[in-house]
Structure formats: structure tokens, C-alpha cells
Amino acid sequence: MEVALVRRILFFVTLSALSLANPNLSCQTLPGMPPGLGPLPVNRGYVTPVEQQGQVIAKVTQAALNKALSNARKTMGVQKPSVAAVRSELAKLFGLRTSASINNNTILLKGISANNPRIQVAFRKGLAEKIEPNFKMRAFQAAPNDTFYKFGLMWGLSNTGQNGGVENVDIDAPEAWSITEGNSDVVVAVIDTGVSQSHLDLKSRLWENPREIPNNNLDDDKNGFIDDVRGWDFIGNDNLPSDQNMHGTHVAGTIAAEKNNTRGVVGVAPGVKVVSLRVLNAKGEGDAAGVMQAIQYAIALRKAGVNLRVINLSLGGGESSDSFKEVLQEAYKAGILVVAAAGNETNDNDAKPTYPASYELPNVISVAAIDSKGILASFSNFGAKSVDLAAPGVFIWSTFPFGFYFFLDGTSMAAPHVSGVAALVYSKNPGLSPEQVVNILRSSVKRISGLEGKMVAPGVISAAKALRF
């Protein structure tokens, strides 16, 4: 870890300890950032799509599935071979040893590229309908502001004009909480770097699988994941989706950090639960296949009776993918809203789409970031047709691993504000479809003239207006 980053973390650890000791501590009473600590480098995602070398996503034909099943039956000597055995046989059809499932007819193949002659042979044999690159994805996180007391704490929830902000440029959280703080049966999937499992502001807000018995090394709920009590780690392929970065914990805190516990921060929807699905590593990097697998896991939870209504995707990268789009369409059919960060490249997404935010689907909502004055953040992507609305995304305080707190900038920080509002809407009106919720969120923004022509609904999302819509 870089020395400068260590110094920053130590500084903010000290501030977090102060905030724990005195919950009434205000931004104005804290010291300025020490000289030389400046902002962290801005993580602008992959401006040019980057592929995972030697990996492709393949949509296989029914003929290939039938052949793999037949071969697995012969190999295993049973009529109903395991999923792993069928996957292995599918890989052999492409001349490989192993493959990873994404859904029933889409697999991740490792050790082969899209232009490999074996891929062309597979097409000729009728084994594959489609082959796509597995694009890398990373967290959309921008740098913290280098002046700690420039803005007030939690301005995104309630802005009274503190520290140079503009009054009422916020999401109207207190007004919304008078209607609902969210229901504990509503679940939001945080597909990210993982979520701290022990943070005192998050511990009570983490969803637990009621159909899984902890630590018995069995797949009690028969979903293919052993002991997935609190979600799944698709990077480590285990049941410990904790955060080795900080991004996912920060996102989760913005959505659902505990309220009225005399410490730290509060989430937009402090009454709902979050489930951690880890798809990005300690560097904040992952790939499309992992994200797709996590989305499929969320869909499976929904189909199994879990009231999972929202997926938060504060990440992006790569080009348009039919396979990824199909997974998002499956989420729509399952009644799941997908909230996606618009990206941090100061890019017009109409001209140069950013994925997954730019998929034109009725259940995908793309979120830009604004500061406390209502100005589009300097890093935020925009798009008159492709970005839906804006949310607070500059100097956003939230939870941080090891029990601490941190402020970050980014459309990654804006998206969970919208996920939280959507969770509140579903808490009050559980029968709404994803498309209806998107329309409500767009229609209930507080319009800001400076955002005209930058997004479909030029304004900041309002939780209170959405709940009264």
C-alpha cells in the first residue's frame, strides 16, 4: 500500500474515532486535512474497454447442452450427473478442462480467446450461438475532496446550505423517514467489493439466509452455494463476502446504515437489509462474468422467496454485451430494479455509452453525481437520453472497513442514494414493478436548471416526493 494512502487512512481513522467518541461532532470542529495529503487519484474506470485475457463468455446451443449431459451421464455412470460434471463436459467440447456457469445456457470459458480456431470449430459444429469477450469492470469511485470542512456531513440527506452548499439540494431524507424508514423484509443486493461484516453501523442491516444453517458445510437451501448465510464471494468462491477494499462497505452504508445508534452515519433506508455479493477484488477490479453470476444469484434469491427488489451496481467497464443484457432482462422478469452508476469519465453517455448503466432496459436506471450546490460533479458522466437523474456524489460520508468512516466522491456514491430511495418506495408500495419505480423516481426529482439537457430527468432525486407520488 502506498505511503500516502496509509497516511490518509490513519488521518481519517483518527477522525472516525473522534466521531465515535462524540456523535455530535460537526464538520466545522474538525481540523483541516494535513499538508500533502491531497485527494486520492480518481478511479475513472476503463475508458477503453479492457478484456480479461484468455477468457470468453459463450452462449451454448441446446445441442451442446444435450451432448454435455449425455457425456456426463456416461462419465459419472448416473442418470442425473452433477452440475460440475456437466460443466466439465461442456468445457471439453471446446477443448478446455473447466468452465463456469453464468446461467442455464451461458458459460465462462477460461484459457481461450475469441479468435482461437477452436471457437470457429465450435461454431461449425453447432456448439455455440454466440461468443463475447469477458470485459474487465471496476468500481466507479472518484477522489475525496482535499478540504475536509468544505461541506457539511451528510449534506446529501439534508442540506441546509452548510459550508457553501445550496439549501434543499438533497434527497429530502428526513421528510421521507416520517413516512417510512424502510421495511426489514426489503433486500438490496450490493454487487461490489464486498461489505464489512462486523461494522457496528452495518451489522444489524446485513441480510441473513433463513434457509441456510451456518457452518455445517452443507448446501441446505439447495441453491448450489454452501453456507451462503450472508451472500457470496464470487472472487474467492466462498461464503465470506467481506470487503478487502472499502468501496462496497461505503456503498452499503449509504443505502442502509443504522439510524439512531449514537454513532457514525445513517443510510437512506435504514430499515432495509443489504446482501453482499463480492465481484471486485482488493483493487476494486473484477469482470463481467462475475457480475453476471452475482446478478443471477440475486435473481435466484428473488425466485426463492426473498424480497430482493433492488440491485446496486456502482461499477462498470467494457462494451455492450448481449449476454449481460439478457441477465439484466432476467432480473426485470423477476421484478428487480437495477441502479447503475453513470461513470466518472466526464463523458456524454449518449455519444459513448458506459456499461452497464447504458443498457436501454425498463429496469435499469443510470445515475449521475452532483455536489452540494446542485452542480454536476466535475467527474460525472451525463447524457440527455442515457442518464436518468442525479443524486449526491461529492464529499459523501459513509461506513468504512474496520469500524471507521470515510468520505468519497463518485457516481458510485450517487447510485446507492437512489438504491436507498427505491428501497423506501418498495417498502411503502411492494406491488410496484421495476418500470413503475423508474417512472416514479424520474417524475419526482427536484429539478435543477443547470442539469437541463444533461439527463432524462434533470434534477436531484427526492425520497419524500417519490413516497408521496
Buried (B, 14 or more C-beta within 10 A) or exposed (E): EEEEEEEBBEBBBEBBEEBBEEEEBEBEEBEEBEEEBEBBEBBBBBEEEBBBEEBBBBBBBEEBBEBBBEBBBEBBEEEEBEEEBBBBBBBBBBBBEBBBBBBEBBBBBBBBBBEBEEBEBBEEBEBBBBBBBBBBBBBBBBBBBEEBBBBBBBBBBBBEBBBEBBEBBBBBBEBBBEBBBBBBBBBBBBBBBBBBBEBBBBEEBBBEBEEBEEEEEEEBBEBEBBBBBBBBBBBBEBBBBBBBBBBBBBBBBBBBBBBEEEBBBBBBBBBBBBBBBBBBBEEBBBBBBBBBBBBBBBBBBBBEEBBBBBBBBBBBBBBBBEBBBBBBBBBBEBBBBBBBBBBBBBBBBBEBBBBBBBBEBBBBBBBBBBBBBBBBBEBBBBBBEBBBBBBBBBBBBBBBBEBBBBBBBBBBBBBBBBBBBBBBBBBBBEEBEBEBBBBBBBEBBBEBEEBEEBBBBBBBBBBBBBBEB
